[in-house]
Amino acid sequence: MTNLPETGELKEINKFGTGQSNPTYLLVTTNGKYVLRKKPPGKLLPSAHAVDREYRIIKALEETLVPVPRTLMLCEDEDVVGTIFYLMDHVDGKIYWDPTLPESDANDRKEIYQQTVDVLAALHSIDVEKEGLMDFGKPGNYFQRQVGRWIKQYRAAETEAYTEIESLIAWLEKNMPEDDGMISIVHGDYRLYNMIFSHSENKILAVLDWELSTIGHPYADLAYQCMNWYIPKIGITPGLHGLDLEGSGIPTEKEYVESYCKKMGIDEIPNWPFYLAFGFFRLAGIAQGVYKRSIMGNASAKNAGELGAAVPILGKIANQIIQSK
C-alpha cells in the first residue's frame, strides 16, 4: 500500500460478515494481513461510528496491560475509500460467539471468564490522566449524561413506540444515582464476542470494537457484560439465562461481580439494578439504531433487520430486573 510501504502490496480484500456497526475488512498483502475499519456510508446518527475515537483509544492502550491490535494509521481523507478509516494489524485467534462456550470444558470456561474479569479490571485501573485521555470524555455525572445521550440516539432511530422502553426511560430518569466521582476508561461494548483469544491457551490477545469507548464510570462496563446472565440462549445474541451453570465452569453473575470487586479492591457495588437497567436500555438503543440503518439500506451486517424485534424484549428484561431487585 502506497503510504505504508512496510505493509507490502495489496493482494485481496474481504469484508468480515460479522459486526453490526462499522464495516470491517481483511486486507491480505505480500507482507501479511491487516484490518481496515471504516464508517458506514450514508446519513449517520449524531456521534455514532466514531472510528477516529476508536483509533485514538487503541493507540493509547498499546503500551498498557489491556491487549489491543497494533494500529498503523488513521486516514481522515474521505476521498480515499468514501469515509474515514483506520488500519491495524490482524490478530490471529478465535472468537467465542456463544457465551455458553459449548465446545469448551469446565476448566477452560472458568479460565476464559476469569480472563474477561482480569482484562476488564486492568482497563478500569489505567490512570486516565497519565495516559493523556482526560479529554476523551466529559466531566460530571456519567450516567446522567449517558442516559440523556441514549434517549436522543434512541429517538433519532425510533420506528415505533414500545411501552417497555418508555417505562424504562422514565425509571432511569427518576432513579439516577448520585455521582460518586469514579472514572475510568470505559469500553462501551465489553462482551465475549469482542475479544480474540489465543488458539493455544485461554488468553485474550486483543479486545476489539472500541467505537463506544469513553471516559466514564467503570460499573457501566461490568453491568454490560453481566447482562449475559439475564438474556436467554436464543436469537442472534444468545445469553446464559435459564441455564444450569453448576459444574459448567461458568460463574454465576454474583460470582462474576465478586471476582471483579476482588480484583479492584472494593467490597460491593451499590445501585446495581440501575447499572443493569441502563445497560439494557443502551443495548436497545444500539439495536434500534442498527435496525433503522437496515431500513435505510446502510447497515453493515446482513442480519441487522432481526434486531428490531429485540428492542421491546430488551426493555421487558430491564423492567423485570427493576421489579425483582
Secondary structure, 3 states (H helix, E strand, C coil): CCCCHHHCCEEEEEECCCCCCCCEEEEEECCEEEEEEECCCCCCCCCCCCHHHHHHHHHHHCCCCCCCCCEEEEECCCCCCCCCEEEEECCCCECCCCCCCCCCCHHHHHHHHHHHHHHHHHHHCCCCCCCCCHHHCCCCCHHHHHHHHHHHHHHHHCCCCCHHHHHHHHHHHHCCCCCCCCCEEECCCCCHHHEEECCCCCCEEEECCCCCCEEECHHHHHHHHHHHHHCECCCCCCCCECCCCCCCCCCCHHHHHHHHHHHHCCCCCCCHHHHHHHHHHHHHHHHHHHHHHHHHCCCCCCCHHHHHHHHHHHHHHHHHHHHHC
